């Protein structure tokens, strides 16, 4: 994982808020960013975001899906 602190910016309209976590008010947002997936905490946007490879993101989603089914 690579942490990219501000001022590295991704356009505001690129971020998608997770609907799964919205009910708990513990949201994360994701955005595609040049061969990577950016992830940030909705409540702490000023802290920047973390970049992971699309392969790592897909593996994470598979793991989460397998453990919540």
C-alpha atoms as an extended CHARMM CRD file, in Angstrom:
* protein
*
        69  EXT
         1         1  UNK       CA              0.0000000000        0.0000000000        0.0000000000  PROA      1               0.0000000000
         2         2  UNK       CA              1.0750000000        3.5250000000       -0.7160000000  PROA      2               0.0000000000
         3         3  UNK       CA             -0.2170000000        6.4190000000        1.3350000000  PROA      3               0.0000000000
         4         4  UNK       CA             -0.5510000000        9.6240000000       -0.6810000000  PROA      4               0.0000000000
         5         5  UNK       CA             -1.0820000000       12.5510000000        1.6780000000  PROA      5               0.0000000000
         6         6  UNK       CA             -2.6540000000       15.8270000000        0.6040000000  PROA      6               0.0000000000
         7         7  UNK       CA             -2.1690000000       17.8060000000       -1.6080000000  PROA      7               0.0000000000
         8         8  UNK       CA             -2.3960000000       14.9280000000       -4.0990000000  PROA      8               0.0000000000
         9         9  UNK       CA             -5.9040000000       15.3930000000       -5.3830000000  PROA      9               0.0000000000
        10        10  UNK       CA             -8.4120000000       13.1530000000       -7.0800000000  PROA      10              0.0000000000
        11        11  UNK       CA            -11.4020000000       15.0010000000       -8.5580000000  PROA      11              0.0000000000
        12        12  UNK       CA            -14.3290000000       15.1670000000       -6.1500000000  PROA      12              0.0000000000
        13        13  UNK       CA            -16.6680000000       13.5130000000       -8.6420000000  PROA      13              0.0000000000
        14        14  UNK       CA            -14.3770000000       10.4580000000       -8.8670000000  PROA      14              0.0000000000
        15        15  UNK       CA            -15.1250000000        9.3550000000       -5.2930000000  PROA      15              0.0000000000
        16        16  UNK       CA            -17.8720000000        6.8230000000       -4.6050000000  PROA      16              0.0000000000
        17        17  UNK       CA            -19.2080000000        6.3890000000       -1.0690000000  PROA      17              0.0000000000
        18        18  UNK       CA            -19.8320000000        2.8350000000        0.0500000000  PROA      18              0.0000000000
        19        19  UNK       CA            -23.5550000000        2.2680000000        0.5120000000  PROA      19              0.0000000000
        20        20  UNK       CA            -22.8540000000       -0.7950000000        2.6660000000  PROA      20              0.0000000000
        21        21  UNK       CA            -21.1860000000        1.1830000000        5.4360000000  PROA      21              0.0000000000
        22        22  UNK       CA            -23.4990000000        4.2060000000        5.2740000000  PROA      22              0.0000000000
        23        23  UNK       CA            -26.0210000000        2.7520000000        7.7280000000  PROA      23              0.0000000000
        24        24  UNK       CA            -23.3660000000        2.6780000000       10.4560000000  PROA      24              0.0000000000
        25        25  UNK       CA            -22.1090000000        6.1730000000        9.6360000000  PROA      25              0.0000000000
        26        26  UNK       CA            -18.6650000000        4.5810000000        9.2100000000  PROA      26              0.0000000000
        27        27  UNK       CA            -18.1670000000        5.2580000000        5.5160000000  PROA      27              0.0000000000
        28        28  UNK       CA            -15.2670000000        4.7580000000        3.1950000000  PROA      28              0.0000000000
        29        29  UNK       CA            -14.9580000000        6.1750000000       -0.2850000000  PROA      29              0.0000000000
        30        30  UNK       CA            -13.1740000000        4.6960000000       -3.2710000000  PROA      30              0.0000000000
        31        31  UNK       CA            -11.9520000000        6.1410000000       -6.5610000000  PROA      31              0.0000000000
        32        32  UNK       CA            -10.0540000000        4.7890000000       -9.5310000000  PROA      32              0.0000000000
        33        33  UNK       CA             -6.7490000000        6.5950000000       -9.9540000000  PROA      33              0.0000000000
        34        34  UNK       CA             -4.3910000000        5.5900000000      -12.7710000000  PROA      34              0.0000000000
        35        35  UNK       CA             -4.1130000000        1.8420000000      -12.4420000000  PROA      35              0.0000000000
        36        36  UNK       CA             -4.9300000000        1.9710000000       -8.7360000000  PROA      36              0.0000000000
        37        37  UNK       CA             -7.8500000000        2.1860000000       -6.3510000000  PROA      37              0.0000000000
        38        38  UNK       CA             -7.8070000000        5.0500000000       -3.8610000000  PROA      38              0.0000000000
        39        39  UNK       CA             -9.4910000000        4.5380000000       -0.4820000000  PROA      39              0.0000000000
        40        40  UNK       CA            -10.2350000000        7.1760000000        2.1320000000  PROA      40              0.0000000000
        41        41  UNK       CA            -12.2800000000        7.7110000000        5.2740000000  PROA      41              0.0000000000
        42        42  UNK       CA            -15.3050000000        9.9080000000        4.5860000000  PROA      42              0.0000000000
        43        43  UNK       CA            -15.0270000000       11.5650000000        8.0170000000  PROA      43              0.0000000000
        44        44  UNK       CA            -11.2940000000       12.2770000000        7.6380000000  PROA      44              0.0000000000
        45        45  UNK       CA            -10.8250000000       13.2850000000        4.0080000000  PROA      45              0.0000000000
        46        46  UNK       CA             -8.1380000000       15.7710000000        4.9990000000  PROA      46              0.0000000000
        47        47  UNK       CA             -5.9000000000       12.8650000000        6.0580000000  PROA      47              0.0000000000
        48        48  UNK       CA             -5.5060000000       11.7900000000        2.4510000000  PROA      48              0.0000000000
        49        49  UNK       CA             -6.0250000000        8.4080000000        0.8790000000  PROA      49              0.0000000000
        50        50  UNK       CA             -4.3380000000        5.0610000000        0.4160000000  PROA      50              0.0000000000
        51        51  UNK       CA             -3.6830000000        3.5520000000       -2.9940000000  PROA      51              0.0000000000
        52        52  UNK       CA             -3.8810000000       -0.1800000000       -3.6370000000  PROA      52              0.0000000000
        53        53  UNK       CA             -3.5710000000       -2.1270000000       -6.8620000000  PROA      53              0.0000000000
        54        54  UNK       CA             -6.7750000000       -3.2030000000       -8.6010000000  PROA      54              0.0000000000
        55        55  UNK       CA             -5.7290000000       -6.8140000000       -7.9390000000  PROA      55              0.0000000000
        56        56  UNK       CA             -5.3500000000       -6.1510000000       -4.2090000000  PROA      56              0.0000000000
        57        57  UNK       CA             -8.7080000000       -4.3360000000       -4.1100000000  PROA      57              0.0000000000
        58        58  UNK       CA            -10.4610000000       -7.2210000000       -5.8730000000  PROA      58              0.0000000000
        59        59  UNK       CA             -8.9150000000       -9.7010000000       -3.4280000000  PROA      59              0.0000000000
        60        60  UNK       CA            -10.0740000000       -7.5570000000       -0.4950000000  PROA      60              0.0000000000
        61        61  UNK       CA            -13.6340000000       -7.4160000000       -1.8510000000  PROA      61              0.0000000000
        62        62  UNK       CA            -13.6320000000      -11.1850000000       -2.4040000000  PROA      62              0.0000000000
        63        63  UNK       CA            -12.4890000000      -11.7280000000        1.1870000000  PROA      63              0.0000000000
        64        64  UNK       CA            -15.1160000000       -9.3780000000        2.5990000000  PROA      64              0.0000000000
        65        65  UNK       CA            -17.8290000000      -10.9850000000        0.4800000000  PROA      65              0.0000000000
        66        66  UNK       CA            -16.8240000000      -14.4660000000        1.5970000000  PROA      66              0.0000000000
        67        67  UNK       CA            -16.9130000000      -13.4570000000        5.2700000000  PROA      67              0.0000000000
        68        68  UNK       CA            -20.2830000000      -11.6860000000        5.1370000000  PROA      68              0.0000000000
        69        69  UNK       CA            -22.2380000000      -14.2550000000        3.1360000000  PROA      69              0.0000000000
